[in-house]
């Protein structure tokens, strides 16, 4: 079936609407198919990462009791770079300082590693 246009006759509104609706439906079908492909690829990568991340935590201290480990119930935030030591600085002030440093460096906060924050003076 070929779409031909006869310029001698006026365009019928019903034909124009039908063609527009079929075009929109085709675009949405393509978007849905692309979304499924992206989800399938993303799901495979996430499944591969999860077991590898969970094993070192369990193997690090198998005999240590939960009461002896100070951060036993805490889970690190995604993308965090580890622990930080605060000396005479509250959490709120430390967070503000880290945000200011990241903004000045034009870097994302989770790409920076802060080892300790100490009040001077």
WOJO-V319897 format. One record per residue. RES is the residue in one letter. SS is DSSP state (H for helix, E for strand, L for the rest). PHI is phi in degrees with one decimal (none if undefined). Layout:
RES_SS_PHI ; RES_SS_PHI
//
This chain:
X_L_none ; X_L_-113.3 ; X_L_-93.6 ; X_L_-118.1 ; X_L_-118.6 ; X_L_-104.7 ; X_L_-77.5 ; X_L_-79.0 ; X_L_-102.7 ; X_L_-70.3 ; X_L_-75.0 ; X_L_-84.4 ; X_H_-60.2 ; X_H_-64.6 ; X_H_-66.4 ; X_H_-64.8 ; X_H_-66.1 ; X_H_-61.6 ; X_H_-64.7 ; X_H_-65.6 ; X_H_-65.5 ; X_H_-63.6 ; X_H_-65.4 ; X_H_-64.8 ; X_H_-62.7 ; X_H_-61.3 ; X_H_-64.0 ; X_H_-66.3 ; X_H_-63.5 ; X_H_-65.4 ; X_H_-65.6 ; X_H_-65.9 ; X_H_-63.7 ; X_H_-64.2 ; X_H_-62.9 ; X_H_-66.0 ; X_H_-64.9 ; X_H_-64.5 ; X_H_-63.5 ; X_H_-65.9 ; X_H_-68.5 ; X_H_-65.2 ; X_H_-66.6 ; X_H_-66.6 ; X_H_-66.4 ; X_H_-67.0 ; X_H_-65.2 ; X_H_-72.8 ; X_H_-78.7 ; X_H_-59.8 ; X_H_-64.9 ; X_H_-67.4 ; X_H_-74.9 ; X_H_-80.5 ; X_H_-65.9 ; X_H_-62.8 ; X_H_-66.3 ; X_H_-71.4 ; X_H_-82.4 ; X_H_-65.8 ; X_L_-142.8 ; X_L_-71.2 ; X_L_-100.0 ; X_L_-74.9 ; X_L_-71.1 ; X_L_-65.6 ; X_L_-71.3 ; X_L_-78.1 ; X_L_-94.0 ; X_L_-65.8 ; X_L_-108.2 ; X_L_-64.9 ; X_L_-88.4 ; X_L_-91.0 ; X_L_-115.1 ; X_L_-66.4 ; X_L_-67.3 ; X_L_-60.6 ; X_L_83.2 ; X_L_-71.5 ; X_L_-105.3 ; X_L_118.7 ; X_L_-80.5 ; X_L_-136.5 ; X_E_-98.1 ; X_E_-110.8 ; X_E_-115.3 ; X_L_56.6 ; X_L_-134.0 ; X_L_-80.0 ; X_H_-61.0 ; X_H_-62.0 ; X_H_-64.5 ; X_H_-63.2 ; X_H_-63.5 ; X_H_-63.0 ; X_H_-62.2 ; X_H_-64.3 ; X_H_-66.3 ; X_H_-65.4 ; X_H_-62.7 ; X_H_-63.3 ; X_H_-67.6 ; X_H_-63.7 ; X_H_-82.3 ; X_L_55.9 ; X_L_-124.2 ; X_L_-75.0 ; X_H_-61.9 ; X_H_-76.1 ; X_H_-93.4 ; X_L_-97.3 ; X_L_-122.1 ; X_L_-100.8 ; X_L_-89.4 ; X_E_-156.1 ; X_E_-128.2 ; X_E_-131.7 ; X_L_-76.3 ; X_L_-113.7 ; X_L_89.6
//
